[in-house]
Amino acid sequence: MTAAALTHAFTQHFGAAPALLVRAPGRLNLIGEHTDYNQGLVLPGAITQAVSFGLRLNGTDKIRLRALDFDSDYEVAVGDIKPLEQGHWANYQLGVVAGLVQRGAQVPGFDCAFGGDIPSGAGLSSSAAVECGVAWGLNKMLDLGHDTMALALIAQQAEHEYAMVQCGLMDQFASLFGRAGHVVRLDCRTLEYAYFPLDTAACRLVLCNSGVKHALADSEYNTRREECGEGARILAEKNPNIKSLRDATLAEIEAAKEELGEVIARRCRYVVEENARVEELTEHLSAGRQLHEVGELIYASHNGLRDDYEVSCAELDVLVELAHEAPGAYGARMMGGGFGGCTINLVATAEVDNFIAFMTQGYQDRLGLKLETYITTLADGVGEIFA
Ligand code: GAF
């Protein structure tokens, strides 16, 4: 949404111009899936698709929200906010306000209109973008002085306590810390991070939207998180240095197979292997262009997510199978929480058009489904936009 369109919509609705315009991007993740809540490593980036916000203090004690894309409004007194029914779009904003208040902020009434172009249900973290945009905007408008990492943590808390998904930090981190042309590796234990450029002359990241979102995504996500916690607890009985799956080795998992049980052992193995893949992939990126090796790691990540972690679905598996045959594809895998959404594909730049044509035809032929694709550009994280 352009700054002019947003300003116009805001002014029409609230009767005064916004004081601040903010852009908050969605995210992709090159590798490191379901590792963030195991204190592991992730390698996401922010994308050009984003949610934009107009904000202004309104001189009352009311928060007035306008969701431009859903043509829907919500209003509440600041002192009365509480989680709404699950799935309500205002939970993300309200959760952020609650987090700021909890940290001592006096939040006065404000108006907020927002809308964007992150396809919903595509696994590109439109919810994290909403949380991060509001957190960043209120922090600036009210001069609260939180640093960017604190804002990511406040946004994550909103997801836990208002959206009721026990997510890790990756999505909020990527939306706030993205850098144009780069992916960024985050160590979810120490919160240290490092940027890696992606050479777009050689390769592009193409997202293929399966168009499905299975209802069990949120509940299965929380279940995986519990299984990992349980795995870490069992492993810690033998080695007290294991504080999370980040600390475990494959040998330790193998040795505790009986106690873990078959399912939890597989979950643990996936997490340990995926962390190793993030390390290996970033070594390849640092060493220059080794796209075949990078691609193999991406394919291996999908296999683990499908077979050991069991968060893929038939449509995503078909997309990855097709990518194996597609012109220019180095690697492909499901991305994000799973059970639908997009695959991420590393594709030779010169072959992107052929790749997309092949995938589109193949998805239609195999499943009778229409494929939406996005050639992404890695973008900057949350920031102000100027009219
Ligand atoms: C979702 C979560 F929000 C992230 O924290 C992360 O766990 C991801 O699924 C899986 O890697 O996007």
Residues whose N, C-alpha, C, O or C-beta is under 5 A from the ligand:
A	BS01	GAF	G32 E33 H34 T35 D36 C167 G168 L169 M170 D171 G336 G337
